[in-house]
Amino acid sequence: MAVDPKKVDAEPDALLRGSVMHSALQRFYASLPRALHADRVTTENLDAALELMRRCVDDALETGVRFDLTPVQAAELRQTLLADLEGFVRDEAASQVAFVPRRLEVGFGSDRAAPELQRGLPLADGLYLSGKIDRIDVDPFSARGIVQDYKSGKGAHS
């Protein structure tokens, strides 16, 4: 059996990594209220939130990873995703912003979007932007909110 050093050290492509990361985050925030009996991650529930994130990463890897990854690549992908996402959860717990995650994977500008969002975001005469918002957090005491767009580039925790 020949071992190709390029394949041993090869990193999973960014598209795969981003897809698994998004899936893990969607699972995490969808299950957060039920699993932690809380609307958001806080310092008080951080340990339980980290354990939940680990389960969500493992679930996302089971369903979202193609079969041509070597065991080494799969382990590396899991390790770097956990480092990034555990850092993300720790940052959420330490945040002074008390907004609550309320909407996940909100599409706009397509027939599959909610009726009020099907047209998209107008940019210019006859030109509309379409896409998907990863997460919308809201202030439970006002009409304010934050649009979250997950990224996994150089500013990530791994």
C-alpha positions as CSV (number, residue, x, y, z in Angstrom):
1,M,0.0,0.0,0.0
2,A,1.5,3.3,-1.1
3,V,1.0,6.4,1.1
4,D,0.9,9.7,-0.7
5,P,2.1,12.6,1.6
6,K,-0.1,15.0,-0.3
7,K,-3.2,13.0,0.7
8,V,-2.1,12.4,4.3
9,D,-1.7,16.1,5.0
10,A,-4.5,17.3,2.7
11,E,-7.1,19.4,4.5
12,P,-10.8,18.9,3.7
13,D,-11.9,21.6,1.3
14,A,-13.4,24.8,2.7
15,L,-16.8,24.0,1.2
16,L,-17.1,20.7,3.1
17,R,-15.8,22.3,6.3
18,G,-18.2,25.2,6.0
19,S,-21.1,22.9,5.3
20,V,-20.4,20.7,8.3
21,M,-19.9,23.8,10.5
22,H,-23.2,25.3,9.4
23,S,-25.0,22.1,10.0
24,A,-23.5,21.7,13.5
25,L,-24.4,25.3,14.4
26,Q,-28.0,24.9,13.0
27,R,-28.4,21.7,15.1
28,F,-26.9,23.5,18.2
29,Y,-29.2,26.5,18.1
30,A,-32.3,24.5,17.2
31,S,-31.8,22.2,20.2
32,L,-30.4,24.8,22.6
33,P,-33.7,25.8,24.3
34,R,-34.8,22.2,24.9
35,A,-31.4,20.8,25.8
36,L,-30.2,23.5,28.1
37,H,-33.6,24.9,29.2
38,A,-32.3,28.3,28.3
39,D,-32.7,30.7,25.3
40,R,-29.0,31.5,25.0
41,V,-25.5,30.4,26.0
42,T,-24.4,31.9,29.3
43,T,-21.5,31.4,31.7
44,E,-23.8,29.4,33.9
45,N,-24.7,26.8,31.2
46,L,-21.4,26.9,29.3
47,D,-20.3,23.3,30.2
48,A,-23.6,21.9,29.1
49,A,-23.5,24.1,25.9
50,L,-20.0,22.8,25.1
51,E,-21.2,19.2,25.5
52,L,-24.2,19.9,23.3
53,M,-21.9,21.4,20.6
54,R,-19.7,18.3,20.7
55,R,-22.8,16.1,20.0
56,C,-23.9,18.5,17.2
57,V,-20.5,18.4,15.5
58,D,-20.5,14.6,15.7
59,D,-24.0,14.4,14.3
60,A,-23.2,16.8,11.5
61,L,-20.0,14.8,10.6
62,E,-22.0,11.6,10.5
63,T,-24.5,13.0,8.0
64,G,-22.4,15.6,6.1
65,V,-19.1,14.1,5.3
66,R,-18.4,12.4,2.0
67,F,-16.8,9.0,2.1
68,D,-13.5,9.8,0.4
69,L,-12.0,11.4,3.5
70,T,-9.3,9.2,5.1
71,P,-9.7,8.5,8.8
72,V,-6.9,11.0,9.4
73,Q,-8.6,13.7,7.5
74,A,-11.9,13.0,9.2
75,A,-10.2,13.2,12.6
76,E,-8.5,16.4,11.7
77,L,-11.8,17.9,10.4
78,R,-13.5,17.0,13.7
79,Q,-10.7,18.4,15.8
80,T,-10.5,21.7,14.0
81,L,-14.3,22.1,13.9
82,L,-14.5,21.4,17.6
83,A,-11.7,23.9,18.4
84,D,-13.5,26.6,16.3
85,L,-17.0,25.9,17.5
86,E,-16.1,25.5,21.2
87,G,-14.3,28.9,20.9
88,F,-17.4,30.3,19.3
89,V,-19.6,29.0,22.1
90,R,-17.2,30.4,24.8
91,D,-17.4,33.8,23.0
92,E,-21.2,33.6,23.0
93,A,-21.2,32.8,26.8
94,A,-18.9,35.8,27.5
95,S,-20.9,38.2,25.3
96,Q,-22.5,41.2,27.0
97,V,-25.2,41.2,24.3
98,A,-28.3,39.6,25.7
99,F,-30.0,39.0,22.4
100,V,-31.7,35.6,21.9
101,P,-31.3,33.3,18.8
102,R,-34.8,33.2,17.3
103,R,-34.6,32.3,13.5
104,L,-32.2,29.9,11.8
105,E,-31.4,29.5,8.1
106,V,-33.8,32.2,6.9
107,G,-34.0,32.2,3.1
108,F,-35.0,35.3,1.1
109,G,-35.4,36.1,-2.5
110,S,-36.7,32.7,-3.6
111,D,-40.0,30.8,-4.0
112,R,-39.1,28.7,-0.9
113,A,-38.8,31.8,1.3
114,A,-41.6,33.0,3.5
115,P,-44.1,35.0,1.4
116,E,-42.9,38.4,2.7
117,L,-39.3,37.5,1.9
118,Q,-39.8,35.9,-1.6
119,R,-39.0,39.1,-3.5
120,G,-35.6,39.5,-1.9
121,L,-33.7,42.6,-0.9
122,P,-34.0,45.4,-3.5
123,L,-30.6,46.8,-4.6
124,A,-31.5,48.8,-7.6
125,D,-34.4,49.1,-10.1
126,G,-35.4,45.6,-10.9
127,L,-32.3,44.1,-9.1
128,Y,-32.9,42.0,-6.0
129,L,-30.5,40.1,-3.7
130,S,-31.3,36.6,-2.6
131,G,-29.7,34.3,-0.1
132,K,-29.9,32.7,3.3
133,I,-29.3,34.3,6.7
134,D,-27.6,31.9,9.1
135,R,-29.2,33.2,12.3
136,I,-31.2,36.1,13.6
137,D,-30.9,37.1,17.2
138,V,-33.5,39.4,18.8
139,D,-33.6,41.6,21.9
140,P,-36.5,40.2,23.9
141,F,-37.3,43.7,25.2
142,S,-37.3,45.8,22.0
143,A,-37.6,45.6,18.2
144,R,-33.8,45.3,17.8
145,G,-32.0,42.3,16.3
146,I,-28.7,41.1,14.9
147,V,-28.1,39.1,11.7
148,Q,-25.5,36.5,12.2
149,D,-23.5,35.2,9.2
150,Y,-21.1,32.3,10.2
151,K,-17.6,32.4,8.8
152,S,-14.8,29.9,9.3
153,G,-11.8,31.7,7.8
154,K,-8.6,33.1,9.3
155,G,-10.4,34.7,12.3
156,A,-11.7,31.3,13.5
157,H,-10.5,29.5,16.6
158,S,-8.5,26.5,15.3
